[in-house]
Amino acid sequence: MKQVIQTKKEAWLHAVRLRTLPLALASIFAGSFLAAYQNVFRWEILLFAALTTIFLQILSNLSNDYGDTIHGADHLARQGPVRAVQSGLISLPEMKRAMYIFGALSLVSGLILLFLAVQDWVLFGVFLGLGLAAIWASVSYTSGKNPYGYAGLGDISVFAFFGLLGVYGTYFLHSLAWDDSVIWIGIALGLFSAAVLNINNIRDIAS
């Protein structure tokens, strides 16, 4: 039986999907643990990397709720938890406004992270590009004119951002050095995150 959403507060909590945040943070903590093992750990990097990731994950969740509604994937016969917009308690304009807010928060937090981590403008530009790509990926999974999630490309995105980039990127921002052994932890977490996505996709095959 589906849980009934009765208040707007409950609808927003469903849309944010707090249960997804630990998986999103796993790569940040993994990269930071590896940095601590190498004695290059910096608290401020962990803090702003975690904040940026939280904002990006919430943005992704809100965008997914929005996109699945406008593209018809969310309907009364859909399996799984009730969506916020589908419940009628949150309108499409309200959800879109929340997406803009969390997109802006993730950008500001990411910029602070880069200002603290790197002094080289080339590296700053590279990581800024990766950050903007992460924002785009969060929004475009099921939103926009050509959602890549409906084309079966979500697994690749999750593997890259929740695995390789999350772990290796975090480690590099701590250390400003490359370590090839870190890639294996990134691959492991990327595959685990893709597996979680597959579970959700299997549930949603019919819709």
N, CA, C and O of each residue as an XYZ file, in Angstrom:
828
protein
N       0.840     -1.193      0.000
C       0.000      0.000      0.000
C       0.876      1.244      0.000
O       1.839      1.331      0.761
N       0.543      2.199     -0.848
C       1.318      3.426     -0.915
C       1.017      4.321      0.275
O      -0.117      4.388      0.750
N       2.035      4.999      0.743
C       1.849      5.943      1.830
C       1.121      7.173      1.304
O       1.439      7.681      0.229
N       0.146      7.643      2.066
C      -0.624      8.817      1.681
C       0.068     10.066      2.195
O       0.386     10.169      3.380
N       0.300     11.018      1.294
C       0.897     12.296      1.685
C      -0.233     13.267      1.969
O      -1.091     13.494      1.116
N      -0.237     13.847      3.176
C      -1.363     14.687      3.582
C      -1.003     16.164      3.690
O      -1.890     17.010      3.590
N       0.257     16.497      3.890
C       0.644     17.890      4.068
C       1.757     18.260      3.088
O       2.457     17.394      2.562
N       1.905     19.569      2.854
C       2.961     20.032      1.953
C       4.337     19.716      2.536
O       5.264     19.417      1.784
N       4.487     19.775      3.855
C       5.769     19.433      4.480
C       6.155     17.991      4.166
O       7.302     17.709      3.820
N       5.191     17.085      4.289
C       5.457     15.688      3.962
C       5.821     15.528      2.480
O       6.682     14.726      2.120
N       5.146     16.306      1.637
C       5.428     16.224      0.200
C       6.850     16.675     -0.107
O       7.531     16.053     -0.922
N       7.307     17.748      0.533
C       8.678     18.216      0.307
C       9.696     17.206      0.832
O      10.732     16.988      0.205
N       9.407     16.590      1.978
C      10.321     15.577      2.521
C      10.412     14.374      1.576
O      11.485     13.794      1.406
N       9.288     14.004      0.964
C       9.310     12.925     -0.013
C      10.126     13.322     -1.230
O      10.876     12.511     -1.775
N       9.978     14.582     -1.659
C      10.682     15.044     -2.857
C      12.186     15.105     -2.632
O      12.962     14.766     -3.526
N      12.606     15.537     -1.439
C      14.032     15.640     -1.125
C      14.679     14.266     -1.030
O      15.844     14.097     -1.391
N      13.921     13.282     -0.543
C      14.393     11.885     -0.419
C      15.681     11.796      0.409
O      16.759     11.500     -0.107
N      15.530     12.056      1.683
C      16.686     12.066      2.583
C      17.435     10.745      2.584
O      18.636     10.718      2.851
N      16.747      9.649      2.289
C      17.402      8.328      2.327
C      18.447      8.161      1.229
O      19.274      7.251      1.298
N      18.420      9.029      0.212
C      19.411      8.929     -0.860
C      20.715      9.640     -0.515
O      21.728      9.427     -1.181
N      20.704     10.484      0.517
C      21.886     11.294      0.809
C      23.097     10.481      1.269
O      24.212     10.795      0.853
N      22.933      9.449      2.109
C      24.127      8.672      2.498
C      24.873      8.072      1.309
O      26.104      8.064      1.297
N      24.147      7.570      0.311
C      24.805      6.998     -0.870
C      25.556      8.090     -1.632
O      26.662      7.863     -2.122
N      24.952      9.273     -1.729
C      25.616     10.382     -2.417
C      26.884     10.802     -1.693
O      27.879     11.156     -2.326
N      26.849     10.764     -0.362
C      28.003     11.201      0.432
C      29.092     10.146      0.530
O      30.214     10.450      0.936
N      28.772      8.894      0.159
C      29.745      7.808      0.322
C      31.046      8.097     -0.417
O      32.128      7.856      0.119
N      30.953      8.608     -1.640
C      32.167      8.863     -2.419
C      32.985     10.005     -1.819
O      34.215      9.980     -1.861
N      32.303     11.002     -1.262
C      33.005     12.130     -0.639
C      33.775     11.656      0.586
O      34.933     12.027      0.775
N      33.140     10.841      1.414
C      33.816     10.336      2.610
C      34.922      9.351      2.236
O      35.966      9.314      2.888
N      34.701      8.561      1.199
C      35.745      7.623      0.773
C      36.991      8.374      0.321
O      38.102      8.033      0.728
N      36.816      9.393     -0.515
C      37.952     10.198     -0.946
C      38.638     10.896      0.198
O      39.861     11.033      0.210
N      37.844     11.344      1.175
C      38.410     12.037      2.340
C      39.148     11.064      3.257
O      40.196     11.408      3.804
N      38.609      9.843      3.433
C      39.307      8.831      4.233
C      40.659      8.484      3.618
O      41.651      8.330      4.331
N      40.695      8.362      2.289
C      41.951      8.079      1.608
C      42.933      9.236      1.782
O      44.135      9.018      1.939
N      42.424     10.455      1.755
C      43.285     11.620      1.979
C      43.837     11.621      3.402
O      45.002     11.954      3.620
N      43.000     11.248      4.365
C      43.461     11.181      5.753
C      44.537     10.109      5.916
O      45.505     10.296      6.654
N      44.360      8.987      5.222
C      45.356      7.916      5.274
C      46.701      8.384      4.726
O      47.755      7.940      5.180
N      46.651      9.293      3.737
C      47.875      9.828      3.135
C      48.348     11.112      3.833
O      49.293     11.760      3.382
N      47.684     11.469      4.932
C      48.040     12.662      5.724
C      47.927     13.967      4.935
O      48.732     14.883      5.107
N      46.905     14.035      4.058
C      46.676     15.267      3.298
C      45.235     15.748      3.492
O      44.728     16.541      2.699
N      44.594     15.271      4.534
C      43.183     15.597      4.787
C      43.022     17.048      5.208
O      43.830     17.580      5.969
N      41.937     17.701      4.690
C      41.590     19.078      5.066
C      40.098     19.135      5.389
O      39.260     18.781      4.559
N      39.779     19.580      6.594
C      38.389     19.607      7.044
C      37.510     20.463      6.148
O      36.374     20.093      5.851
N      38.039     21.624      5.708
C      37.215     22.515      4.900
C      36.851     21.897      3.553
O      35.788     22.181      3.000
N      37.736     21.052      3.030
C      37.433     20.370      1.772
C      36.304     19.360      1.974
O      35.380     19.285      1.164
N      36.383     18.587      3.053
C      35.316     17.635      3.355
C      33.984     18.359      3.531
O      32.966     17.924      2.992
N      33.984     19.461      4.279
C      32.750     20.184      4.569
C      32.071     20.667      3.288
O      30.887     20.404      3.073
N      32.816     21.372      2.440
C      32.181     21.965      1.257
C      31.956     20.939      0.148
O      31.039     21.095     -0.658
N      32.781     19.893      0.097
C      32.503     18.811     -0.853
C      31.210     18.097     -0.465
O      30.404     17.746     -1.326
N      31.017     17.883      0.841
C      29.792     17.228      1.317
C      28.573     18.114      1.073
O      27.535     17.627      0.624
N      28.690     19.406      1.364
C      27.574     20.322      1.134
C      27.193     20.368     -0.347
O      26.015     20.309     -0.700
N      28.199     20.472     -1.194
C      27.936     20.528     -2.635
C      27.242     19.270     -3.099
O      26.305     19.336     -3.895
N      27.687     18.122     -2.612
C      27.085     16.852     -3.002
C      25.653     16.734     -2.502
O      24.786     16.238     -3.222
N      25.392     17.181     -1.283
C      24.028     17.155     -0.747
C      23.105     18.012     -1.603
O      22.005     17.590     -1.958
N      23.561     19.221     -1.932
C      22.744     20.109     -2.766
C      22.494     19.494     -4.142
O      21.384     19.584     -4.667
N      23.515     18.872     -4.727
C      23.367     18.247     -6.038
C      22.403     17.062     -5.985
O      21.594     16.876     -6.894
N      22.490     16.261     -4.918
C      21.603     15.107     -4.802
C      20.154     15.548     -4.637
O      19.250     14.973     -5.242
N      19.938     16.577     -3.811
C      18.574     17.079     -3.641
C      18.068     17.669     -4.950
O      16.912     17.461     -5.320
N      18.934     18.411     -5.659
C      18.563     18.937     -6.971
C      18.155     17.805     -7.908
O      17.157     17.915     -8.620
N      18.916     16.731     -7.910
C      18.608     15.583     -8.755
C      17.270     14.966     -8.385
O      16.483     14.611     -9.263
N      17.008     14.837     -7.086
C      15.750     14.251     -6.637
C      14.554     15.118     -7.020
O      13.534     14.609     -7.484
N      14.686     16.430     -6.823
C      13.601     17.335     -7.190
C      13.369     17.326     -8.698
O      12.229     17.323     -9.162
N      14.465     17.321     -9.455
C      14.360     17.311    -10.910
C      13.715     16.017    -11.404
O      12.957     16.024    -12.374
N      14.024     14.910    -10.731
C      13.431     13.627    -11.099
C      11.927     13.629    -10.849
O      11.153     13.133    -11.667
N      11.517     14.192     -9.709
C      10.096     14.315     -9.395
C       9.392     15.174    -10.442
O       8.310     14.836    -10.921
N      10.030     16.292    -10.786
C       9.482     17.211    -11.789
C       9.435     16.562    -13.175
O       8.403     16.589    -13.846
N      10.557     15.982    -13.593
C      10.644     15.422    -14.933
C       9.729     14.237    -15.155
O       9.092     14.126    -16.203
N       9.658     13.337    -14.157
C       8.794     12.166    -14.322
C       7.319     12.563    -14.405
O       6.508     11.860    -15.008
N       6.987     13.695    -13.791
C       5.603     14.161    -13.860
C       5.280     14.732    -15.238
O       4.266     14.378    -15.839
N       6.141     15.612    -15.733
C       5.826     16.257    -17.015
C       5.951     15.289    -18.189
O       5.350     15.512    -19.240
N       6.733     14.206    -18.019
C       6.883     13.235    -19.101
C       5.940     12.031    -18.956
O       5.945     11.127    -19.792
N       5.133     12.031    -17.890
C       4.118     11.003    -17.753
C       4.558      9.713    -17.103
O       3.782      8.759    -17.053
N       5.792      9.653    -16.599
C       6.258      8.419    -15.946
C       5.596      8.221    -14.592
O       5.394      7.090    -14.150
N       5.255      9.342    -13.927
C       4.547      9.265    -12.645
C       3.048      9.347    -12.892
O       2.550     10.336    -13.431
N       2.340      8.311    -12.501
C       0.883      8.297    -12.628
C       0.327      7.441    -11.501
O       1.087      6.854    -10.731
N      -0.976      7.368    -11.402
C      -1.611      6.698    -10.270
C      -1.273      5.214    -10.195
O      -1.264      4.638     -9.107
N      -0.991      4.583    -11.348
C      -0.700      3.142    -11.355
C       0.769      2.836    -11.118
O       1.161      1.669    -11.090
N       1.590      3.874    -10.946
C       3.027      3.676    -10.782
C       3.327      2.936     -9.473
O       2.694      3.192     -8.449
N       4.295      2.021     -9.518
C       4.750      1.326     -8.324
C       5.729      2.210     -7.553
O       6.350      3.108     -8.122
N       5.859      1.943     -6.246
C       6.819      2.699     -5.451
C       6.166      3.852     -4.704
O       4.947      4.018     -4.744
N       6.986      4.648     -4.021
C       6.450      5.739     -3.200
C       5.772      6.816     -4.044
O       6.135      7.039     -5.199
N       4.787      7.475     -3.450
C       4.088      8.564     -4.115
C       5.044      9.737     -4.304
O       5.838     10.039     -3.413
N       4.974     10.399     -5.457
C       5.817     11.553     -5.738
C       5.134     12.826     -5.264
O       3.912     12.878     -5.129
N       5.945     13.857     -5.013
C       5.430     15.093     -4.440
C       4.496     15.833     -5.392
O       3.402     16.240     -5.002
N       4.928     16.006     -6.638
C       4.087     16.710     -7.610
C       2.875     15.857     -7.955
O       1.767     16.374     -8.104
N       3.084     14.556     -8.082
C       1.986     13.651     -8.391
C       0.892     13.726     -7.327
O      -0.288     13.571     -7.642
N       1.274     13.961     -6.074
C       0.303     14.033     -4.984
C      -0.599     15.252     -5.096
O      -1.680     15.275     -4.508
N      -0.170     16.266     -5.844
C      -0.956     17.483     -5.998
C      -0.689     18.540     -4.942
O      -1.227     19.645     -5.019
N       0.143     18.212     -3.949
C       0.426     19.170     -2.879
C       1.506     20.175     -3.265
O       1.593     21.252     -2.675
N       2.330     19.828     -4.255
C       3.356     20.736     -4.757
C       3.114     20.931     -6.245
O       3.007     19.962     -6.997
N       3.028     22.187     -6.667
C       2.779     22.476     -8.073
C       4.069     22.412     -8.876
O       5.164     22.464     -8.315
N       3.935     22.298    -10.186
C       5.113     22.294    -11.048
C       5.935     23.580    -10.912
O       7.160     23.493    -10.830
N       5.313     24.781    -10.883
C       6.115     26.002    -10.686
C       6.864     26.016     -9.358
O       7.997     26.492     -9.295
N       6.239     25.494     -8.287
C       6.916     25.435     -6.992
C       8.125     24.505     -7.048
O       9.182     24.814     -6.498
N       7.962     23.374     -7.711
C       9.065     22.430     -7.814
C      10.193     23.014     -8.655
O      11.369     22.851     -8.330
N       9.828     23.690     -9.730
C      10.840     24.290    -10.592
C      11.608     25.366     -9.843
O      12.822     25.486    -10.013
N      10.926     26.150     -9.017
C      11.584     27.182     -8.213
C      12.562     26.545     -7.225
O      13.663     27.057     -7.025
N      12.166     25.437     -6.611
C      13.063     24.733     -5.686
C      14.288     24.200     -6.414
O      15.385     24.182     -5.856
N      14.104     23.766     -7.658
C      15.240     23.293     -8.463
C      16.240     24.420     -8.706
O      17.450     24.212     -8.614
N      15.739     25.601     -9.014
C      16.630     26.748     -9.209
C      17.400     27.071     -7.929
O      18.592     27.376     -7.972
N      16.709     27.001     -6.793
C      17.347     27.314     -5.507
C      18.489     26.346     -5.231
O      19.593     26.771     -4.891
N      18.231     25.044     -5.375
C      19.276     24.063     -5.065
C      20.360     24.028     -6.133
O      21.503     23.676     -5.842
N      20.014     24.386     -7.362
C      21.047     24.536     -8.378
C      22.000     25.663     -8.024
O      23.215     25.527     -8.164
N      21.438     26.792     -7.557
C      22.266     27.929     -7.157
C      23.104     27.595     -5.922
O      24.274     27.970     -5.846
N      22.509     26.891     -4.957
C      23.251     26.511     -3.749
C      24.418     25.595     -4.085
O      25.509     25.756     -3.539
N      24.200     24.640     -4.972
C      25.283     23.722     -5.345
C      26.389     24.464     -6.077
O      27.565     24.148     -5.896
N      26.034     25.451     -6.906
C      27.044     26.229     -7.622
C      27.873     27.073     -6.666
O      29.100     27.098     -6.762
N      27.211     27.765     -5.743
C      27.924     28.614     -4.779
C      28.829     27.766     -3.885
O      29.991     28.111     -3.670
N      28.298     26.662     -3.368
C      29.092     25.784     -2.511
C      30.277     25.205     -3.266
O      31.377     25.104     -2.721
N      30.056     24.823     -4.526
C      31.143     24.289     -5.336
C      32.224     25.313     -5.615
O      33.409     24.981     -5.616
N      31.827     26.561     -5.853
C      32.810     27.626     -6.084
C      33.660     27.873     -4.842
O      34.874     28.054     -4.942
N      33.023     27.880     -3.674
C      33.770     28.046     -2.421
C      34.760     26.900     -2.251
O      35.909     27.114     -1.863
N      34.305     25.678     -2.546
C      35.177     24.506     -2.460
C      36.405     24.676     -3.345
O      37.524     24.400     -2.913
N      36.206     25.125     -4.570
C      37.332     25.280     -5.498
C      38.260     26.405     -5.076
O      39.478     26.276     -5.203
N      37.712     27.505     -4.577
C      38.551     28.601     -4.102
C      39.439     28.158     -2.936
O      40.583     28.597     -2.814
N      38.900     27.286     -2.083
C      39.669     26.785     -0.942
C      40.709     25.746     -1.359
O      41.772     25.640     -0.748
N      40.391     24.980     -2.412
C      41.220     23.818     -2.743
C      42.337     24.122     -3.715
O      43.451     23.628     -3.537
N      42.076     24.924     -4.743
C      43.058     25.084     -5.815
C      43.403     26.550     -6.026
O      42.553     27.429     -5.884
N      44.664     26.801     -6.368
C      45.128     28.149     -6.685
C      45.504     28.280     -8.164
O      45.773     29.377     -8.652
N      45.518     27.169     -8.851
C      45.839     27.161    -10.274
C      44.561     27.378    -11.083
O      43.589     26.640    -10.926
N      44.568     28.398    -11.953
C      43.350     28.746    -12.684
C      42.962     27.693    -13.713
O      41.783     27.552    -14.040
N      43.938     26.955    -14.225
C      43.611     25.880    -15.161
C      42.845     24.773    -14.434
O      41.809     24.310    -14.911
N      43.362     24.356    -13.279
C      42.660     23.354    -12.479
C      41.290     23.858    -12.037
O      40.310     23.114    -12.028
N      41.243     25.137    -11.672
C      39.969     25.733    -11.263
C      38.959     25.613    -12.399
O      37.807     25.241    -12.175
N      39.392     25.927    -13.613
C      38.503     25.839    -14.765
C      38.061     24.419    -15.057
O      36.903     24.183    -15.399
N      38.983     23.467    -14.923
C      38.643     22.061    -15.166
C      37.573     21.588    -14.188
O      36.576     20.988    -14.589
N      37.789     21.862    -12.898
C      36.834     21.406    -11.894
C      35.525     22.185    -11.964
O      34.464     21.644    -11.655
N      35.593     23.455    -12.370
C      34.360     24.208    -12.570
C      33.537     23.578    -13.683
O      32.317     23.458    -13.570
N      34.212     23.172    -14.768
C      33.515     22.493    -15.851
C      32.877     21.197    -15.395
O      31.750     20.886    -15.779
N      33.600     20.432    -14.567
C      33.044     19.184    -14.037
C      31.852     19.466    -13.125
O      30.870     18.724    -13.130
N      31.946     20.534    -12.349
C      30.834     20.898    -11.471
C      29.599     21.303    -12.247
O      28.485     20.909    -11.901
N      29.791     22.092    -13.296
C      28.655     22.482    -14.139
C      28.055     21.262    -14.838
O      26.842     21.176    -15.024
N      28.920     20.320    -15.222
C      28.428     19.081    -15.828
C      27.587     18.287    -14.827
O      26.589     17.669    -15.198
N      28.000     18.310    -13.554
C      27.242     17.600    -12.521
C      25.869     18.239    -12.326
O      24.877     17.535    -12.140
N      25.810     19.574    -12.367
C      24.519     20.263    -12.254
C      23.633     19.900    -13.436
O      22.452     19.595    -13.272
N      24.219     19.937    -14.632
C      23.452     19.574    -15.824
C      22.943     18.138    -15.725
O      21.786     17.866    -16.045
N      23.800     17.221    -15.282
C      23.414     15.817    -15.178
C      22.296     15.638    -14.153
O      21.395     14.823    -14.354
N      22.348     16.390    -13.060
C      21.311     16.296    -12.026
C      19.953     16.715    -12.562
O      18.933     16.108    -12.238
N      19.946     17.760    -13.388
C      18.684     18.303    -13.903
C      18.166     17.500    -15.089
O      16.960     17.287    -15.213
N      19.062     17.053    -15.957
C      18.667     16.481    -17.249
C      18.382     14.987    -17.208
O      18.056     14.401    -18.241
N      18.495     14.356    -16.048
C      18.276     12.910    -15.965
C      16.882     12.544    -16.468
O      16.735     11.664    -17.316
N      15.856     13.224    -15.944
C      14.497     12.999    -16.454
C      13.790     14.295    -16.824
O      12.613     14.267    -17.180
N      14.483     15.439    -16.747
C      13.890     16.717    -17.120
C      14.444     17.194    -18.452
O      15.408     16.636    -18.975
N      13.822     18.233    -18.993
C      14.285     18.774    -20.264
C      13.647     18.073    -21.454
O      12.807     17.187    -21.296
N      14.062     18.488    -22.654
C      13.461     17.955    -23.878
C      13.933     16.538    -24.198
O      13.170     15.742    -24.744
N      15.176     16.218    -23.866
C      15.717     14.884    -24.176
C      16.384     14.283    -22.938
O      17.612     14.233    -22.868
N      15.600     13.828    -21.965
C      16.175     13.269    -20.736
C      17.023     12.036    -21.025
O      16.554     11.083    -21.647
N      18.268     12.061    -20.572
C      19.144     10.932    -20.887
C      18.806      9.697    -20.056
O      19.183      8.582    -20.419
N      18.103      9.888    -18.950
C      17.714      8.743    -18.134
C      16.774      7.804    -18.866
O      16.834      6.587    -18.686
N      15.893      8.378    -19.702
C      14.956      7.556    -20.458
C      15.638      6.839    -21.617
O      15.053      5.945    -22.228
N      16.857      7.224    -21.917
C      17.620      6.556    -22.981
C      18.552      5.485    -22.414
O      19.361      4.914    -23.144
N      18.439      5.218    -21.127
C      19.265      4.180    -20.510
C      20.681      4.600    -20.194
O      21.551      3.751    -20.002
N      20.929      5.909    -20.134
C      22.284      6.400    -19.885
C      22.508      6.829    -18.432
O      23.580      7.324    -18.083
N      21.500      6.638    -17.598
C      21.644      7.021    -16.200
C      22.725      6.249    -15.483
O      23.407      6.785    -14.610
N      22.886      4.974    -15.853
C      23.899      4.133    -15.199
C      25.306      4.707    -15.406
O      26.118      4.733    -14.481
N      25.579      5.164    -16.628
C      26.897      5.723    -16.921
C      27.125      6.997    -16.123
O      28.210      7.216    -15.585
N      26.094      7.839    -16.048
C      26.207      9.096    -15.307
C      26.448      8.844    -13.824
O      27.315      9.466    -13.211
N      25.674      7.928    -13.258
C      25.818      7.607    -11.835
C      27.195      7.010    -11.551
O      27.840      7.362    -10.563
N      27.637      6.111    -12.419
C      28.962      5.507    -12.250
C      30.053      6.580    -12.250
O      30.979      6.532    -11.440
N      29.938      7.544    -13.159
C      30.962      8.578    -13.280
C      30.932      9.552    -12.113
O      31.970      9.831    -11.514
N      29.749     10.075    -11.781
C      29.671     11.148    -10.794
C      29.667     10.629     -9.357
O      30.254     11.264     -8.481
N      29.019      9.492     -9.094
C      28.961      8.953     -7.736
C      30.120      8.010     -7.432
O      30.308      7.584     -6.293
N      30.889      7.693     -8.464
C      32.025      6.808     -8.274
C      33.335      7.480     -8.592
O      34.024      7.968     -7.696
N      33.686      7.510     -9.872
C      35.001      8.010    -10.280
C      35.238      9.455     -9.860
O      36.225      9.755     -9.189
N      34.336     10.349    -10.253
C      34.546     11.767     -9.949
C      34.403     12.039     -8.459
O      35.172     12.815     -7.890
N      33.420     11.402     -7.823
C      33.200     11.637     -6.400
C      34.407     11.273     -5.554
O      34.841     12.058     -4.711
N      34.947     10.090     -5.777
C      36.079      9.624     -4.967
C      37.381     10.295     -5.397
O      38.082     10.894     -4.581
N      37.694     10.188     -6.688
C      38.984     10.707     -7.166
C      39.030     12.224     -7.082
O      40.053     12.805     -6.721
N      37.907     12.865     -7.420
C      37.863     14.321     -7.353
C      38.047     14.828     -5.942
O      38.780     15.791     -5.714
N      37.389     14.188     -4.991
C      37.521     14.601     -3.596
C      38.948     14.395     -3.097
O      39.524     15.271     -2.452
N      39.504     13.239     -3.399
C      40.883     12.974     -2.986
C      41.831     14.015     -3.577
O      42.714     14.519     -2.882
N      41.651     14.336     -4.854
C      42.545     15.298     -5.500
C      42.414     16.688     -4.883
O      43.416     17.385     -4.722
N      41.207     17.096     -4.538
C      41.030     18.418     -3.932
C      41.680     18.495     -2.552
O      42.118     19.564     -2.127
N      41.742     17.368     -1.860
C      42.483     17.323     -0.589
C      43.987     17.413     -0.828
O      44.684     18.193     -0.178
N      44.474     16.611     -1.761
C      45.917     16.372     -1.893
C      46.585     17.161     -3.008
O      47.788     17.418     -2.962
N      45.795     17.547     -4.020
C      46.339     18.170     -5.239
C      47.402     17.269     -5.880
O      48.399     17.739     -6.428
N      47.154     15.976     -5.790
C      48.080     14.988     -6.366
C      47.277     13.804     -6.878
O      46.191     13.510     -6.376
N      47.829     13.119     -7.895
C      47.187     11.940     -8.457
C      47.701     10.689     -7.757
O      48.884     10.594     -7.432
N      46.812      9.734     -7.526
C      47.169      8.440     -6.961
C      46.324      7.393     -7.673
O      45.120      7.297     -7.439
N      46.951      6.614     -8.535
C      46.216      5.673     -9.369
C      45.427      4.637     -8.570
O      44.430      4.107     -9.061
N      45.868      4.343     -7.336
C      45.175      3.326     -6.546
C      43.780      3.788     -6.116
O      42.918      2.964     -5.811
N      43.563      5.094     -6.094
C      42.272      5.631     -5.663
C      41.170      5.232     -6.642
O      40.005      5.126     -6.258
N      41.530      5.015     -7.883
C      40.541      4.733     -8.925
C      39.727      3.488     -8.609
O      38.558      3.399     -8.987
N      40.339      2.512     -7.911
C      39.619      1.260     -7.637
C      38.474      1.475     -6.655
O      37.419      0.853     -6.781
N      38.680      2.345     -5.689
C      37.592      2.674     -4.757
C      36.486      3.405     -5.509
O      35.303      3.178     -5.257
N      36.875      4.286     -6.438
C      35.889      4.992     -7.242
C      35.065      4.042     -8.097
O      33.851      4.204     -8.220
N      35.725      3.050     -8.689
C      35.018      2.066     -9.504
C      34.036      1.267     -8.641
O      32.897      1.038     -9.047
N      34.477      0.847     -7.460
C      33.622      0.048     -6.583
C      32.366      0.813     -6.179
O      31.262      0.273     -6.244
N      32.532      2.078     -5.759
C      31.369      2.862     -5.347
C      30.491      3.219     -6.539
O      29.268      3.288     -6.413
N      31.111      3.445     -7.695
C      30.326      3.731     -8.890
C      29.436      2.568     -9.276
O      28.273      2.762     -9.630
N      29.978      1.356     -9.210
C      29.194      0.165     -9.535
C      28.080     -0.062     -8.515
O      26.971     -0.459     -8.874
N      28.382      0.193     -7.253
C      27.365      0.033     -6.207
C      26.221      1.019     -6.430
O      25.053      0.647     -6.320
N      26.549      2.276     -6.743
C      25.521      3.286     -6.981
C      24.690      2.937     -8.214
O      23.474      3.126     -8.217
N      25.343      2.427     -9.264
C      24.615      2.011    -10.464
C      23.672      0.853    -10.148
O      22.589      0.758    -10.727
N      24.078     -0.027     -9.231
C      23.217     -1.142     -8.843
C      21.951     -0.634     -8.153
O      20.859     -1.146     -8.398
N      22.102      0.375     -7.289
C      20.938      0.958     -6.621
C      20.001      1.580     -7.650
O      18.784      1.418     -7.558
N      20.556      2.289     -8.624
C      19.744      2.880     -9.687
C      18.996      1.797    -10.456
O      17.833      1.975    -10.816
N      19.668      0.671    -10.708
C      19.029     -0.420    -11.433
C      17.830     -0.984    -10.686
O      16.829     -1.351    -11.300
N      17.929     -1.053     -9.365
C      16.798     -1.535     -8.570
C      15.586     -0.642     -8.775
O      14.472     -1.129     -8.972
N      15.807      0.665     -8.728
C      14.702      1.608     -8.963
C      14.162      1.488    -10.383
O      12.951      1.546    -10.596
N      15.055      1.321    -11.353
C      14.611      1.230    -12.732
C      13.810     -0.043    -13.010
O      12.856     -0.028    -13.787
N      14.203     -1.131    -12.374
C      13.442     -2.371    -12.519
C      12.011     -2.174    -12.012
O      11.055     -2.644    -12.630
N      11.877     -1.483    -10.895
C      10.546     -1.196    -10.349
C       9.714     -0.354    -11.317
O       8.498     -0.518    -11.413
N      10.399      0.564    -12.042
C       9.690      1.515    -12.890
C       9.536      1.068    -14.351
O       9.093      1.852    -15.191
N       9.899     -0.187    -14.659
C       9.840     -0.643    -16.052
C       8.444     -0.438    -16.654
O       8.317      0.045    -17.779
N       7.427     -0.796    -15.923
C       6.055     -0.735    -16.468
C       5.644      0.689    -16.806
O       4.880      0.905    -17.747
N       6.143      1.671    -16.047
C       5.722      3.058    -16.270
C       6.710      3.825    -17.133
O       6.500      5.005    -17.413
